[in-house]
Amino acid sequence: MPARRSAPTLSSPLRQRGATALEFGLVFPALFVLFYGTLTFALIFTARMGLQHAAEEGARSAVTFRIEGNTPGITQLTLRRDAARATALQQASWISRFAAPLQVVVETRICAANSDCSVETTTCGRELADACKIFVSVTYPYATRPILPSAFGLPVPTTLSGEASLLLDGRLIGS
């Protein structure tokens, strides 16, 4: 007489067939969204820090800029502002791999040290009360050219920006 098969119990291998695939199907979407969100925000943070670095390097280049020879009609402040802009653009050029053509906007202003830089100045004094500062702002329109496309309803910023300002030593500037 053949042996009788008993009905499968909850722990028998016959009852567990397909459970792994079902668990994978339930867990994978949640883990993928978590991974994609982490990757998206890591890249946004990296881009933001890159723009901040570009602004800081631009401001630093304006402070350390050396005038070579005589440039009639152009003040040292103008040359320093142009050097700050060129350096900031060069430092932010890495983002052009993600956004061609390059859409990074660099704004530079030289203003009084004790102001909010809403008004530019053309002269800098040698004393601290009359000193100037260089203000550099680097902005990238992230919403129009995202590094990774936004998915799953993840909130992303519309723009990324970095700002820096440094005091210009009036003793070295012959404004």
C-alpha positions, 0 to 999 in steps of 0.5 A: 500500500502506497504511503499517504501524503499528508496535507502540506503544513504552514512550514512545509516547502510546498506551501512556501513556493513563491513566497520569496518572489512575493516578498521581493515584489513587495520590498524591492519598490520601497528599497528602490525608491529609498536608493533613488532618493538617496542618490538624487539628494547626494548628487544635489548636495554635491552640486551645491557644494561644487557651486559653493566652492566655485564662489569661494575660489572666485572671491579668493582669486579677486583678493590674490589677483596681481596686476601685471603691467599698466592697464589704462582705463581699467581700474584694479577693481574691474580687473579683480571682479573680472578675475573672480568671475572667470575663476568661478566659471572655470571652477563650475565648468564641471557641471557642463557634463550634465547641462550642455550648454553651460547654464551656470550664472556667475554674478560678481559685485564689489561693494562697501564692506559694511553693506549688503552689496545691493549697491556697487562701489568704484572706490575702496579706502585704505582704512577698514571703515572705507574698505570694500568686499568682493561678492560672488554668487554662482547659480545653477537652474536645477529645475530646468536641467536636473542631474538626475530626473525627479521621480516618485514625487521627490521634492527637488530644489528649483535652483542651486547656488553658492555665495562668498564674499571676502574683504579686499585690502585697500592698501594693495588696491590703487583703485 
